[in-house]
Amino acid sequence: MVYAAKLLDLQKKVQMSTSTGFRSNTITSPGTTERDNGGSFTGLNQSTLTLTTIDLHNFLRSRRSIRRFKPDPVPDSVIQAILSTATYAPSAHNRQPWRFVVLTELSVKTRLADAMAEDFVRDLKRDGLPEEKVQAQIKRSKERITSAPVAILLSLDMSEMDSYPDQNRTNAEYMMTVQSVAAAGLQLLLAAHAEGLGGVWACWPLFAQETIRKTLDLRETWQPQGMFFIGYPVEIPETRERKNIESISLRL
């Protein structure tokens, strides 16, 4: 199993790093590496696995935005595991307002890409872009959706969130929901990364919410927020420079 191999490789790294004096954390491993019917790892025969703090930070920092994928399909069990892990993100009131729509069929992805393109063409022309630039952007957007083995539409659902009589708290509640769904999106990308997959986030659904809802026949309460493209990466890009911590933080 891929997961078992990763754990073994991580153990070897830990054994090497602990001999050099790196600080480590002890966590409980999932035990057996088989998945249940829902794609989650079973928790039988739990054992401890020592991971260095450096290992954990390096893993989190090694995620990249991947835009080119191999045509290899992603197993359903892997997709289920990614979604299950995404649901462990924190959420306001623990209402878990995220909703996922998984697109793997080319015909469905093509239908969605064509429908969204109509909205984008209208908006881009309204912005005054010349026809050749409009068509280039539309072509790129369509290819992004249709070429990824898996596209996951992330939506929010306000139906279980709190209601208030005043606009200020209503706005705050909505923002809390958006933040909760965004947290699930990052968790989804990290879960895909843990499976050896690449992924990238796109915000296009915000500009075509009603079109997406009608095309995919979504519930009225599901508000499209973002789309994640997942697959096995063709290549891993280099790390982009990050802003200096001192320039973006304040300690009081």
Stockholm file with secondary structure:
# STOCKHOLM 1.0

chainA/1-252         MVYAAKLLDLQKKVQMSTSTGFRSNTITSPGTTERDNGGSFTGLNQSTLTLTTIDLHNFLRSRRSIRRFKPDPVPDSVIQAILSTATYAPSAHNRQPWRFVVLTELSVKTRLADAMAEDFVRDLKRDGLPEEKVQAQIKRSKERITSAPVAILLSLDMSEMDSYPDQNRTNAEYMMTVQSVAAAGLQLLLAAHAEGLGGVWACWPLFAQETIRKTLDLRETWQPQGMFFIGYPVEIPETRERKNIESISLRL
#=GR chainA/1-252 SS CHHHHHHHHHHHHHHHHHTTTCCEEEEECCSSCCBCTTSCBCCCSCCEEEEEHHHHHHHHHTCCBCCCBCSCCCCHHHHHHHHHHHTTSCCGGGCCCEEEEEECCHHHHHHHHHHHHHHHHHHHHHTTCCHHHHHHHHHHHHHHHHHSSEEEEEEEEGGGSCCCSSHHHHHHHHHHHHHHHHHHHHHHHHHHHHTTCEEEEECGGGGSHHHHHHHTTCCTTEEEEEEEEEECBSCCCCCCCCCCHHHHCCCC
#=GC SS_cons         CHHHHHHHHHHHHHHHHHTTTCCEEEEECCSSCCBCTTSCBCCCSCCEEEEEHHHHHHHHHTCCBCCCBCSCCCCHHHHHHHHHHHTTSCCGGGCCCEEEEEECCHHHHHHHHHHHHHHHHHHHHHTTCCHHHHHHHHHHHHHHHHHSSEEEEEEEEGGGSCCCSSHHHHHHHHHHHHHHHHHHHHHHHHHHHHTTCEEEEECGGGGSHHHHHHHTTCCTTEEEEEEEEEECBSCCCCCCCCCCHHHHCCCC
//
